[in-house]
């Protein structure tokens, strides 16, 4: 259980690093006229993602499920793959990456990196991690509750993000010159 606590702590530190990057990128975006959408669901997302880490720890320490090597090592590999995908997304989006939905008028939509393969690869990482991280140490209750709540949140979040991306796509410099 100690090593699982260390793993959760490491993921928590990684999340704090993401927030530092997000805050820096938000300031950059707002300085360039960025417009934020979907502020209402953001606090719910913060609570849910914090709940994933806390819930997994509490479940493992209270229920004390056995570590099942075949499940645990497989899930750890998925957690690491999800982290790699998440940072690939962050790198591909550069200054446009954020934990919030902020669109800077005139910027082109990023279509490189994992975004050439799918529209929302970061959410693939979130879904995989939400299932796999708790299951590293058989915390199936946390995995189930997070997955169900996250599905509802992503239904809202992806709709907000798609609307913002449509507005972004409709306002590229090429589109503005065509409207003139």
Secondary structure, 3 states (H helix, E strand, C coil): CHHHHHHHHHHHHHHHHHHHHHHHHHHHHHHCCCEEECHHHHHHHHHHHHHHHHHHHHHHHHHCCCCCHHHHHHHHHHHHHHHHHHHHHHHHHHHHCCCCEEECCECCCCCCHHHHCCCCHHHHHHHHHHHHHHHCCCCHHHHHHHHHHHHHHHHHHHHHHHHHHHHHHCCEHHHHHHHC
